[in-house]
Amino acid sequence: MKLIGRLKLKIGVVLIPMVLLTSCWSYEEVSLQRIVSMEIKNFTLKGIEVAVEMEINNPNNYKITLLDADVNLIINQKDLGKANVQNKVVLAKRSIEKYIVHIKKDFDNMNALMSLGSSYLSGGAQNFVINAKGNIKAKAFMISKRFDVDVTERVRF
């Protein structure tokens, strides 16, 4: 009889917090409100780094950490391939705030650099049209989710 009582107590200790936590925990979609600015931070023979300042709405009652990105960097309609997010971004709970995300793309071969160079020399010297398209993985507690990103901005070089 004591064994059954202990078992009920253990199940109660585990089950009650689970029910309370799952009923209080709901997810609302995080959304990109607008691109505030986009700036080329570094442009060398080895690669390019772009800083994107964006306003993001996190309507949830908890912080969300942006973990990983699968983003293609496209400059002047030339797809340079997958770029990497360089910094960790933590979205404050129940907020609409501005965050700066650093995206870096190493030039794997000279073709990417040559295509950018030809754009620059053929009259695109003043402006680059930069597009970052893909998805970003976000995590809160032990749950992760991917959301789509597609931003395009004209940047003065």
Summary of the structure (lengths in Angstrom):
residues: 157
radius of gyration: 22.2
end to end distance: 78.2
largest distance: 86.3
contacts: 422
relative contact order: 0.21
helix: 22%
strand: 56%
